[in-house]
Amino acid sequence: MSSAAEAPNPRRRDPYAGFPGRAGRTFADSEPAWEPRGKARPGAPNIVVVLIDDMGYSDIGPFGSEIPTPTLDSLAERGVRLTNYHTMPLCSPARAALLTGLNPHRVGYSFVANADPGFPGYAMEIADDIPTLPQILHGAGYATFAVGKWHLVRDSASNAADDRRNWPLQKGFDRYYGVLEGLTSLFHPHQLVRDNSPLDIDELPEGYYYTDDITDEAIGMIKSLRAHDADKPFFLYVAHNAVHGPLQAKPSDIDRQRGRYDEGWDALRDTRFARQIADGLFPPGTRLPRRNFEKGHEVGPWDEVPAEERELYARYMEVYAAMVDNIDQNLGRLTQTLEELGELDNTIIVFTSDNGGTGEGGAEGTRAYFKRFVHHPGLPEEWNGDVDRELDLVGGPRSLIHYPRGWGMASNTPFRLYKGQTYAGGVRVPFVLSWPAGLPRAEQDDSGVRPQYQYVTDILPTLLELAGVERPEEHAGVPTQELDGASFTPVLASASEESTHLEQYSEMTGNRSYYRSPYKLVTQHQFGAPYDDGEWALYDIVADPTEIDDLAAEHPGVVKELSEAWEAAAWRNGVFPLADASGALVFRNPDEEELRRPVRILAGTPELERYRSAKLVSFRDFEAAIEIAHHGEDDAGVLVSHGDQGGGYSVYVEDGHLRFAYNEYGVLHEVDAGPLAPGPHTVLLRAHTRPRFRWDFTVSVDGEDTAWLEGVHLLIGMAPLQGISVGVDRKSPVSWPVHERHGAFRYTGGLRAVTYTPGAPAAYDPETVIRTLREAAATYE
């Protein structure tokens, strides 16, 4: 024991203080005691949440689809279907709401985690006074696992130098495997992360497919847990990147869909809607709206698709259906594992989507996803959001496709519009919940259909109540923020119970809505237009769930009442400021300018993360200086690479010649820079921006220009998706022919380093454009 003569020291804790046993000078004079370990209650259920990315309302069998989904059919047969479940119109906000139970603007996710304009609603970090579902369950004795898409950390904080405070492990998961960002290639994911560390991978195994991989990891996590602890319940969050673009599927899965979509999206929409009515998902008399007609979102009749394009258009949808099929297969593997462990009946399984199906493929679809998926108002007229690709390549690792928005409309049957919109097509998605041990069917004639309105924030309190876990009043030493969601356990038990969620605002890039039964007030906001009551539409979604009859002119009082309720909710939840034409979303934290500093990357360095890499080259001139300490006559390989099959560039040596490859969103340009003699060299790759979003490239060796490539389109937006590698072309190659000949093609000579030096931005750089406009406006004023 401490000496009585010692003065108390507030910075030094007595090691025996609070010890319930007795410590003497020897073990013989002492009595041991152990700190009790927190355990879940006996019989606590496992919890599995399966979150799909961009899946529309009608894309699985229990919600009207023709795509075979036997695993989901079985889960729905034993569980419930929430047919009036709503979510957010975009991925990061929906994920934040699901994992916290709070409205996403309150959490700091007004938008996807690819922005940082400097306002509370766009903080893109979950604060310590908002405990997440895994943190709460972990505190209640659960093991917590996550696989797949995270997208709750800013892109600028997805690198190995970040403090990781908003990565999965710091938000309550014991283990994690997946991709931190919002999208990736399913054949060559650009940055896989295990737990807290990005993985350094040259090549993935033959036959690799990301959806299979994350399922393997999830099953491995469960098996490992059970090998060590037979009773501890687990929470598993399976967040698929599928079916987000780019759409990619395994050949065997695509083959099963052949010919299924030859009749087009109009016929598909009709047959899915007929199944929905027959299955009781909507009351008789519900009407299917006309094709989407809204400006910028229009869909024409299938009969008007040129005959020579129909096979390609149908193939796009075959690939999408194959991805859905594969998700169900993998869910079947997961449930089979639970069955083998004897735990399937006592596992709560939730299956849903983060938002509705998307129209981002445009009217015609694309075989160059990153060229279509560009948000810049100044693109020149000649910018074509597609590239030519052989039909057999569509859906494979050499193509990055997305379907035409007509298929997105069919995906969202029977609703209007798409992801990003607050109309039902963007926010009503399938929802299946199964827990045979805890929620058996009370009545034989119960179809499991639940028509009550519920919202994404309700998932957390519902799962906690089902698991018998209390949400803590304090977390990380501070009082926790109050929930916005409400448990819907009564609804799960009976179709006749009242909804537990009575009102809800929504907002996404200016698209707004307010729900208060039976009405829904909603806008389809045109970017840059004023925010006024003139753009509100009003629907009675009990009588008119597909939002056909606008009642705003008939009920101006209701419009006024609900618009005022939306305004109040917006201020209360941190929605403001709203997006406008000022360009605020273009700008980032000024600290990000450090990411544009020149960087010298030593040979052997793991791949530079995508966002950091893009900052060095995007919308600007740049130089990449390659230091070769010694090159032998037979040495060969990649000196530097940046990008993949969706767009990128590489410098490599093959057959004694220095070569430059530029992948222009899928169109490959290759230039011979001449023989490279033995000895040390400095190779310089220079890129110079020119008007109309183009680059000119020059390759020089020891100060002498040896090759040129002029007038190729810049890589912007999410391209290049894969970051910079020195001495190798990792995973998805820039040049597929080189990959076929050599694989990752590590350079065999003495490569020292590559130094990137960003240059001046182009006049059409978004930040430059906005600053110029602001300066002009200030001068005019």
Secondary structure, DSSP 8 states (H G I E B T S, - for coil): ---TTS---TTS--TTTT-SSB--SSGGG-B----------TT--EEEEEEESS--TTSSGGGT--S--HHHHHHHHHSEEETTEE--SSHHHHHHHHHHSS-HHHHT-SS-SS---SSGGG--S--TTS--HHHHHHHTT-EEEEEEE---S-GGG-STTS--TTSGGGGT-SEEEEESSS---SSS-S-EEETTEE---S---TT--HHHHHHHHHHHHHHHHHHH-SS--EEEEEE--TTSSSB---HHHHHTTTTTTTT-HHHHHHHHHHHHHHTTSS-TT-----S--STT-----GGGS-HHHHHHHHHHHHHHHHHHHHHHHHHHHHHHHHHHTT-STTEEEEEEESS----TTTTT-BSBHHHHS---TT--TT--S-----GGGTTSTT-BBB--HHHHHHHTTTS-S-TT-SSHHHHB--EEEE-TTTS--SSTT---EE-S-EEGGGHHHHHHHHHT----SEETTEE----S----HHHHH-TTS--S--EEEEEETTEEEEEETTEEEE----TTS---GGG-EEEETTT-TT--S--TTT-HHHHHHHHHHHHHHHHHHT--S---TT-GGG---GGGGGGGS-EEEETT-----HHHHHHHHTTEEEEEEEEEEEE-TT--EEEEEEEETTEEEEEEEETTEEEEEEEETTEEEEEEEEE--SEEEEEEEEEEEETTTEEEEEEEETTEEEEEEEEEE---TT-S-S-EEESS--SS-S-HHHHHHHTT-B--SEEEEEEEEEEEE-TT-HHHHHHHHHHHHHHH-
